[in-house]
Amino acid sequence: MNTITTLINHKDNTKKSDKTLQAIQRVGQAVNLAVGRFVKVGEAIANENWDLKEEINIACIEAKQAGETIAALTDVSSLNHPESDGQITIFTDKTGVIKAARLLLSSVTKVLLLADRVVIKQIITSRNKVLATMERLEKVNSFQEFVQIFSQFGNEMVEFAHLTGDRQNDLKDEKKKAKMAAARAVLEKCTMMLLTASKTCLRHPHCESAHKNKGGVFDRMKVALDKVIEIVTDSKPNGETDNSSISIFAGIKEFKMNIETLRENLYFQSKENLSAMLEVILERTEDFTDSAYTSHEHRERILELSTQARRELQQLISVWIQAQSKKTKSIAEELELSILKISHSLNELKKELHSTATQLVADLLRYHADHVVLKALKLTGVEGNLEGLAEYACKLSEQKEQLVETCRLLRHVCGTEPLEITCIHAEETFQVTGQQIISAAETLTLHPSSKIAKENLDVFCEAWESQISDMSTLLREINDVFEGRRGEKYGYLSLPKPMKNNANLKSLKPDKADSEEQAKIAKLGLKLGLLTSDANCEIEKWGDQESEIIRCGRNMARVAYSLYLFTRGEGPLKTSQDLIHQLEVFADEGLQLASSVQAFSKQLKDDDKLMLLLEINKLIPLCHQLQTITKTPLQNQVFLKVDKCITKTRSMMAILVQLLSLCYKLLKKLQMENNRWVSVTNKDSVDGKT
């Protein structure tokens, strides 16, 4: 559009040199070519969406006509030749160019709006598919059926994650972007929780705490799915109000803007309005003064500054009334001084509130860094200690309430709406996850020898630890905003939290990855996490059977899960060396798996053996390729290397899932044939004796 503006704004009396004419023609052709490419994309969208096809095609035709008109009017290369005197060009018909530009702008806008409707429709359709599969998962009673449905669910969640991730990147409103990120974070974490919680319910169908734990996961996912749809459709449920801007800092900012207008206009504001605004701000400070976690010194200082602000507003109102009747220089100076005084008092109040909240968070993070309560709950669970469970569940509830209240206080001092939304998300996560940890711990305590109940508790504890870790980042962001040193645009650490560990890549300090690279790594990581879940489901089918195939499968799934956590900035892998070592282990385990499957295939018939060998022939080259990538020097392409490694790992995990399923079926088939042969042999032996 800038190019078209340049064309329209050219000077009519410009000397028509060859250089000028060629430039004008190139611009017109460039516009026409760009419009042509745009129209092709629009037509492709129309062909895939029959309900909007007619509208999109009409808009595309208009855009194409406008582009061709602009190209024709800018075809001025022959103007210096006598035979071109009657030609209509931009110099003879400027109105025509303006009309064509307006038509182009209108038609392009129509296509973009219609394409946006298509994207929204895709997200809604994807959400509905996920919800339908979730309903089936809730009602499933057999483990075999669960594995099949969960595999479908995983694929649908990946599709939904891609669509919503692209939408999140396209959003211009930072507040909506943060809300979308928070909802997607819930969905990603709950996908892993849903797997273990459902498996625990299937293993212990009569355990009330297991059903409560599973129900909590489903409920939270449904709320998050609804939130995504609210964001993309820009709608709110009936009766819901927007509470995202009730922070004290936001109130102070608005109040200061209002009192500063008095410098220009003494009659624009009402005294009652300013008094009411200040009272609302000071009423919200009661969240700090009433909190049991606020120190005595901070409480006294907040009360003192609140009283001072009230007093100085009264002084300002008094001078303001005088200034309305007396237009003297001294009164104007006194009004300016009163405005500066109350602004200073409110700034001091902001500092005190910020100090109170951030100090409380820092102390809490230090105190809970070793996760003593979580470790104790895990121990009481495997011991079956119900008394210990009651004691530590009570302690975790106290810790949860403390963290929830701290998030509420922190929300008041965020300084930006996206950070406020992050605080709300953290508050909700602690509230929900705390309850779910207790129900998971209760299930394990009632079934202390249950491996799946232990795994389930571990998953919920990891979610809690992850949120504690996120609080450290949130605290740093809030401090950066308060001190005015926000070097980078704020981005919520959610799905995805790509490559937070790149700060620890000690061998190199490459340029920071852009958002597209981060999103790509995170999408690959999510797929890897879901494939890990699929592999674990397949391993579960084998029960207590031990074999080299299962050992290799377990090890590969364990490494893949740690790689998935790495893409989120979590888990045990902290440096590039940690990552490379785990990838080497993964490749070695893959080769051992191929060898074990090959040995197993020798017991099979030719057709069955061929199926396994085909999968092995896919796996072995990938193992060798991964080994090669890990040995290649990083240079300055850390993200490129990680991208390649995770892509290879994901492909290998997909083959692992296939091999585990295939080997299990073939093993069952082999056992049935052996049993039949033994039965027939015994019968023949009995007949011979008779």
Secondary structure by P-SEA (a helix, b strand, c coil): caaaaaaaaccccccccaaaaaaaaaaaaaaaaaaaaaaaaaaaaaaacccaaaaaaaaaaaaaaaaaaaaaaacccccccccccccccccccaaaaaaaaaaaaaaaaaaaaaaaaaaaaaaaaaaaaaaaaaaaaaacccaaaaaaaaaaaaaaaaaaaaaaaaaaaacccaaaaaaaaaaaaaaaaaaaaaaaaaaaaaaccccaaaaaaaaaaaaaaaaaaaaaaaaaaccccccccccccccaaaaaaaaaaaaaacccccccccaaaaaaaaaaaaaaaccccccccccaaaaaaaaaaaaaaaaaaaaaaaaaaaaaacccaaaaaaaaaaaaaaaaaaaaaaaaaaaaaaaaaaaaaaaaccaaaaaaaaaaaaaccaaaaaaaaaaaaaaaaaaaaaaaaaaaccccaaaaaaaaaaaaaaaaaaaaaaaaaaaaaaccccaaaaaaaaaaaaaaaaaaaaaaaaaaaaaaaaacccccccccccccccccccccccccccccccaaaaaaaaaaaaaaaaaaaaaaaaaaaacccccaaaaaaaaaaaaaaaaaaaaacccccccaaaaaaaaaaaaaaaaaaaaaaaaaaccccaaaaaaaaaaaaacaaaaaaaaaaaaccccccaaaaaaaaaaaaaaaaaaaaaaaaaaaaaaaaaaaaaaaaaaaaaaaaaaaac
